[in-house]
Amino acid sequence: MNKATSTLLRWNVFIPPFLLLVIGVLFSIFSPEQFLENTKGINDWILNQFDWLFNWATFLFLILIVIVYFSPLGKVKIGGKDAVPFLSKWRWFSITLCTTIATGILFWGTAEPLFHIQSPPVSVLDAQTFAMSTMFMHWTLTPYGIYTLAGLMFALTYYNLKQPFSLSAPLYPLLGKYSQGKLSVFIDAICLFALISGMAASLGSGIMAISGGLKLFFDFETTSILYAVIGIAIVSAFVLSAVSGLMKGIRILSTWNIRAFMALGLFVFIFGPSIEMLGIGWDGFKDYVINFLPRSTGIGTDLEREWQQSWTSFYWANWLAWTPITALFLGRLSLGYTVRNFIQFNLIFPSIFSGFWMIVFSGSTLILNGSEDNQLLNSLQNNGPESVIYKLLEYLPYAPILSVAFLLITFLSYVTAADSNISAMSGICTRGINPENPEAPIFIKIIWGLVVGLVAWIMISFAGIDGIKMISTIGGFPALFLIIAIAIGMIKLLVKGIEETNI
């Protein structure tokens, strides 16, 4: 690292989360049992004390975005009246969707509904309908509302209010000049730690899904060494893509990834139990709509608190862990489009896509499991959640080809999500990032890529699926309070009026 490059680095943002993660990694290697015990204790405390806040906050974020959509703010162009988009709507949608879904829908789309029919809440009478309803709850409007709120606020403050490339920029409508300085450094450092936790959890899911495929094809034993090899391959790919920048690797990979998603989804829909999956999808959607308010707020809900903590609160924490850094990237893409366009492409369209995906894959899983004597559930119990998707594909034409295609899509999916976020993470560690100079130095991207990979490997090697859940919750906790502050700033912006905020 030469002197000129060194002066670009914001050491006070880079060092704290980096040291904290290094200490955590060393602790986990030399004392894994104590590390997991402490991590579980922190995780349980967060959920016991703040599960209500996760639920209420995410619900109100969605309501706020709906209000913004129909308000006068919805007509405002991001970047000003003369701003010109640098991405077409198709490329914008491709990059946005691939950045936000990562490996989540691939891993959990088939595994999660089986967990819900295996151990549904005591009060649930129809476990199959409940499982489908829950997939809509966890993967459509509410989580995308979190991303949309933070991303939109960053876009407006960065492009219209000319605030710096920082996670404190969305706080400008709330705090004014106090949003910068030491507060900016503190927020950036905390959110770097939060995102690394979220990315590590998602990478862990991806590594486990790929290991399931390799075990199927080559009868590899699932070990920490196999996890390490897969992790190195994924990290190398997304770091190389991030190094190439937005308009090269990220744009190209996202375009091909979204095509692969659509092709796989349509194939399974056409050759799978189409009529039955539409039926179970409709039943689940009705249950989702009817129970949306009580299950979002906890008021009058039919679900036990322990179940909600283990699943719904975990999901909100996971999405929140990704949100701050992802917001920088999503906001950066939106130059030249209106606020309503932003909400359409970050909330409405991704939710529709994710809902369709869950009807196809979660619906097929539930239907085939019921008609094949619980074969998919047996695979979950005997071979782990990473095996379920491959078991599902066995019931479709060209199963071997589909399984290989899924393996490649899983690899590509995490790469396209991670390179976007590595790019944003590196940006907030770098001085002088602006619309004219948007890319951070290569060495910073490489460092963060290695850290994310190492944390993911440690959690899945020593704690498996529980490790993924714990690290998601811990990462999402500090992000929760930042997004609440951003939401208050959005309310203030709406109340003050557009002219007074100079947007």
Secondary structure in CASP SS format (residue, H / E / C, confidence):
PFRMAT SS
TARGET T0000
AUTHOR 0000-0000-0000
METHOD secondary structure of the structure
MODEL  1
M C 1.00
N C 1.00
K H 1.00
A H 1.00
T H 1.00
S H 1.00
T C 1.00
L C 1.00
L E 1.00
R C 1.00
W H 1.00
N H 1.00
V H 1.00
F H 1.00
I H 1.00
P H 1.00
P H 1.00
F H 1.00
L H 1.00
L H 1.00
L H 1.00
V H 1.00
I H 1.00
G H 1.00
V H 1.00
L H 1.00
F H 1.00
S H 1.00
I H 1.00
F H 1.00
S C 1.00
P H 1.00
E H 1.00
Q H 1.00
F H 1.00
L H 1.00
E H 1.00
N H 1.00
T H 1.00
K H 1.00
G H 1.00
I H 1.00
N H 1.00
D H 1.00
W H 1.00
I H 1.00
L H 1.00
N H 1.00
Q H 1.00
F H 1.00
D H 1.00
W H 1.00
L H 1.00
F H 1.00
N H 1.00
W H 1.00
A H 1.00
T H 1.00
F H 1.00
L H 1.00
F H 1.00
L H 1.00
I H 1.00
L H 1.00
I H 1.00
V H 1.00
I H 1.00
V H 1.00
Y H 1.00
F H 1.00
S C 1.00
P H 1.00
L H 1.00
G H 1.00
K H 1.00
V C 1.00
K E 1.00
I C 1.00
G C 1.00
G C 1.00
K C 1.00
D C 1.00
A C 1.00
V C 1.00
P C 1.00
F C 1.00
L C 1.00
S C 1.00
K H 1.00
W H 1.00
R H 1.00
W H 1.00
F H 1.00
S H 1.00
I H 1.00
T H 1.00
L H 1.00
C H 1.00
T H 1.00
T H 1.00
I H 1.00
A C 1.00
T C 1.00
G H 1.00
I H 1.00
L H 1.00
F H 1.00
W H 1.00
G H 1.00
T H 1.00
A H 1.00
E H 1.00
P H 1.00
L H 1.00
F H 1.00
H H 1.00
I H 1.00
Q H 1.00
S C 1.00
P C 1.00
P C 1.00
V C 1.00
S C 1.00
V C 1.00
L C 1.00
D C 1.00
A H 1.00
Q H 1.00
T H 1.00
F H 1.00
A H 1.00
M H 1.00
S H 1.00
T H 1.00
M H 1.00
F H 1.00
M H 1.00
H H 1.00
W H 1.00
T C 1.00
L H 1.00
T H 1.00
P H 1.00
Y H 1.00
G H 1.00
I H 1.00
Y H 1.00
T H 1.00
L H 1.00
A H 1.00
G H 1.00
L H 1.00
M H 1.00
F H 1.00
A H 1.00
L H 1.00
T H 1.00
Y H 1.00
Y H 1.00
N H 1.00
L C 1.00
K C 1.00
Q C 1.00
P C 1.00
F C 1.00
S C 1.00
L C 1.00
S C 1.00
A H 1.00
P H 1.00
L H 1.00
Y H 1.00
P H 1.00
L H 1.00
L H 1.00
G H 1.00
K H 1.00
Y H 1.00
S H 1.00
Q C 1.00
G C 1.00
K H 1.00
L H 1.00
S H 1.00
V H 1.00
F H 1.00
I H 1.00
D H 1.00
A H 1.00
I H 1.00
C H 1.00
L H 1.00
F H 1.00
A H 1.00
L H 1.00
I H 1.00
S H 1.00
G H 1.00
M H 1.00
A H 1.00
A H 1.00
S H 1.00
L H 1.00
G H 1.00
S H 1.00
G H 1.00
I H 1.00
M H 1.00
A H 1.00
I H 1.00
S H 1.00
G H 1.00
G H 1.00
L H 1.00
K H 1.00
L H 1.00
F H 1.00
F H 1.00
D C 1.00
F C 1.00
E C 1.00
T C 1.00
T C 1.00
S H 1.00
I H 1.00
L H 1.00
Y H 1.00
A H 1.00
V H 1.00
I H 1.00
G H 1.00
I H 1.00
A H 1.00
I H 1.00
V H 1.00
S H 1.00
A H 1.00
F H 1.00
V H 1.00
L H 1.00
S H 1.00
A H 1.00
V H 1.00
S H 1.00
G C 1.00
L H 1.00
M H 1.00
K H 1.00
G H 1.00
I H 1.00
R H 1.00
I H 1.00
L H 1.00
S H 1.00
T H 1.00
W H 1.00
N H 1.00
I H 1.00
R H 1.00
A H 1.00
F H 1.00
M H 1.00
A H 1.00
L H 1.00
G H 1.00
L H 1.00
F H 1.00
V H 1.00
F H 1.00
I H 1.00
F H 1.00
G C 1.00
P C 1.00
S H 1.00
I H 1.00
E H 1.00
M H 1.00
L H 1.00
G H 1.00
I H 1.00
G H 1.00
W H 1.00
D H 1.00
G H 1.00
F H 1.00
K H 1.00
D H 1.00
Y H 1.00
V H 1.00
I H 1.00
N H 1.00
F H 1.00
L H 1.00
P H 1.00
R H 1.00
S H 1.00
T H 1.00
G C 1.00
I C 1.00
G C 1.00
T C 1.00
D C 1.00
L C 1.00
E C 1.00
R H 1.00
E H 1.00
W H 1.00
Q H 1.00
Q H 1.00
S H 1.00
W H 1.00
T H 1.00
S H 1.00
F H 1.00
Y H 1.00
W H 1.00
A H 1.00
N H 1.00
W H 1.00
L H 1.00
A H 1.00
W H 1.00
T H 1.00
P H 1.00
I H 1.00
T H 1.00
A H 1.00
L H 1.00
F H 1.00
L H 1.00
G H 1.00
R H 1.00
L H 1.00
S C 1.00
L C 1.00
G C 1.00
Y C 1.00
T E 1.00
V H 1.00
R H 1.00
N H 1.00
F H 1.00
I H 1.00
Q H 1.00
F H 1.00
N H 1.00
L H 1.00
I H 1.00
F H 1.00
P H 1.00
S H 1.00
I H 1.00
F H 1.00
S H 1.00
G H 1.00
F H 1.00
W H 1.00
M H 1.00
I H 1.00
V H 1.00
F H 1.00
S H 1.00
G H 1.00
S H 1.00
T H 1.00
L H 1.00
I H 1.00
L H 1.00
N H 1.00
G H 1.00
S H 1.00
E C 1.00
D C 1.00
N C 1.00
Q H 1.00
L H 1.00
L H 1.00
N H 1.00
S H 1.00
L H 1.00
Q H 1.00
N H 1.00
N H 1.00
G C 1.00
P H 1.00
E H 1.00
S H 1.00
V H 1.00
I H 1.00
Y H 1.00
K H 1.00
L H 1.00
L H 1.00
E C 1.00
Y C 1.00
L C 1.00
P C 1.00
Y C 1.00
A H 1.00
P H 1.00
I H 1.00
L H 1.00
S H 1.00
V H 1.00
A H 1.00
F H 1.00
L H 1.00
L H 1.00
I H 1.00
T H 1.00
F H 1.00
L H 1.00
S H 1.00
Y H 1.00
V H 1.00
T H 1.00
A H 1.00
A H 1.00
D H 1.00
S H 1.00
N H 1.00
I H 1.00
S H 1.00
A H 1.00
M H 1.00
S H 1.00
G H 1.00
I H 1.00
C C 1.00
T E 1.00
R C 1.00
G C 1.00
I C 1.00
N E 1.00
P C 1.00
E C 1.00
N E 1.00
P C 1.00
E C 1.00
A C 1.00
P C 1.00
I H 1.00
F H 1.00
I H 1.00
K H 1.00
I H 1.00
I H 1.00
W H 1.00
G H 1.00
L H 1.00
V H 1.00
V H 1.00
G H 1.00
L H 1.00
V H 1.00
A H 1.00
W H 1.00
I H 1.00
M H 1.00
I H 1.00
S H 1.00
F H 1.00
A H 1.00
G H 1.00
I H 1.00
D H 1.00
G H 1.00
I H 1.00
K H 1.00
M H 1.00
I H 1.00
S H 1.00
T H 1.00
I H 1.00
G H 1.00
G H 1.00
F H 1.00
P H 1.00
A H 1.00
L H 1.00
F H 1.00
L H 1.00
I H 1.00
I H 1.00
A H 1.00
I H 1.00
A H 1.00
I H 1.00
G H 1.00
M H 1.00
I H 1.00
K H 1.00
L H 1.00
L H 1.00
V H 1.00
K H 1.00
G C 1.00
I C 1.00
E H 1.00
E H 1.00
T H 1.00
N C 1.00
I C 1.00
END
